[in-house]
């Protein structure tokens, strides 16, 4: 794959701890979903711990890649940041504003600045709406443009994502998967957001189309000064688009570092296993495949200590008892591991 690298709001309290560069700050974020009870007569309520104490920052203008297996909590974290679902506890700050303190009107106004591009371009577009209505819906809701001005804005957005004005009067089923994803991106950009969560935006597309969409996203980021959270399970794609990469396992961030550090010097055994699974045709690159035993434990009853220890080939006794903290020696590369701490 060849890729080109590269109102109420005003009154909301400002986070004293937020750095000047951080657009998004997540602090000890948890999300637990009810999962019934242990038995028919049991009063013990079970919960799915989808996100378990995540803290991270996303700097202005950067792309943070979020990687992990299916079921690790990546998409849930993205929706928590956008406050599409309410956290069990913890907080999310956007540009110094605590989202939990915003009124309904304030949160609605903030929606303009935070948008989502979905994974599946087939199901994320209303099949009964023409492209004109799909892309223009946000303009109507936020009263950004009407009449001829709205029509001109829709044409501009379509051209921005590589579509022509002739697409306006067609339905989603008349387009390919890549074209539909371009329409989804145009819809997200219609309200001039500053932050976009990209939830596996290319995983449903052919490899050649993936490259086109990634290049488009990079171009748009540069032109519009966008900040991305790029959720994916494909480390090859993440390597091309991300400035930093966070590895998620069973609802927790186990490693986060600049892209070059993650790929050249992975510390956590889970990160090493993911990287070893990347296929390559380069005969000069010979890496031993790390095969992890078993499957990811249930988030209903996660293991004690380090959540990865049942599958880790390097686990020690302390890994079964004490949960490692996400920390780093130099600050930029953080790892949650007793055996292989950050250097």
FENRA-V30279 format. One record per backbone hydrogen bond with DSSP energy under -0.5 kcal/mol. CO is the residue of the C=O (numbers start at 1). NH is the residue of the N-H. If there is no record, write none. Layout:
BEGIN
((CO NH) (CO NH))
END
This chain:
BEGIN
((1 3) (3 5) (7 11) (8 12) (9 12) (13 98) (14 16) (15 18) (21 60) (23 95) (24 58) (25 93) (26 28) (26 56) (27 91) (29 53) (29 54) (30 88) (30 89) (31 50) (31 51) (33 48) (36 35) (36 46) (43 45) (44 38) (46 35) (47 49) (48 33) (48 50) (51 31) (51 53) (54 29) (56 26) (58 23) (58 24) (59 62) (62 64) (62 228) (63 65) (63 243) (63 244) (64 230) (65 67) (65 246) (66 232) (67 248) (69 72) (72 251) (73 77) (74 78) (75 79) (76 80) (77 81) (78 82) (79 84) (79 85) (80 83) (89 30) (91 27) (92 99) (93 25) (93 95) (94 97) (96 15) (97 94) (97 99) (98 101) (99 102) (103 107) (104 108) (105 109) (106 110) (107 111) (109 112) (110 113) (110 114) (111 114) (113 194) (113 195) (115 197) (116 118) (117 199) (119 121) (120 124) (126 129) (129 172) (130 133) (130 134) (131 135) (132 136) (133 137) (136 140) (137 141) (138 142) (139 144) (139 145) (140 143) (146 149) (146 150) (147 151) (148 152) (149 153) (150 154) (151 155) (152 156) (153 157) (154 158) (155 159) (156 160) (157 161) (158 163) (159 162) (164 167) (165 168) (166 169) (167 170) (168 132) (170 131) (171 174) (172 175) (176 180) (177 181) (178 182) (179 183) (180 184) (181 185) (182 186) (183 187) (184 188) (185 189) (186 190) (187 190) (188 191) (189 192) (194 227) (195 115) (196 198) (196 229) (197 117) (197 199) (198 200) (198 231) (200 203) (202 205) (206 210) (207 211) (208 212) (209 213) (210 214) (211 215) (212 216) (213 217) (214 218) (215 219) (216 220) (217 221) (218 222) (219 223) (220 224) (221 225) (221 226) (227 196) (228 64) (228 230) (229 198) (229 231) (230 66) (231 200) (232 68) (233 235) (234 238) (235 239) (236 240) (237 240) (237 241) (238 242) (240 6) (243 259) (244 65) (245 257) (246 67) (247 254) (247 255) (249 252) (251 52) (252 249) (252 254) (254 336) (255 247) (256 334) (257 245) (258 261) (258 262) (259 263) (260 264) (261 265) (268 272) (269 273) (270 274) (271 275) (272 276) (273 277) (274 277) (275 278) (281 283) (282 285) (284 286) (285 287) (289 291) (290 292) (298 301) (299 49) (306 309) (308 311) (308 312) (311 293) (312 315) (316 319) (316 320) (317 320) (317 321) (318 321) (318 322) (319 306) (321 305) (325 327) (327 335) (327 342) (332 334) (334 256) (335 327) (335 337))
END
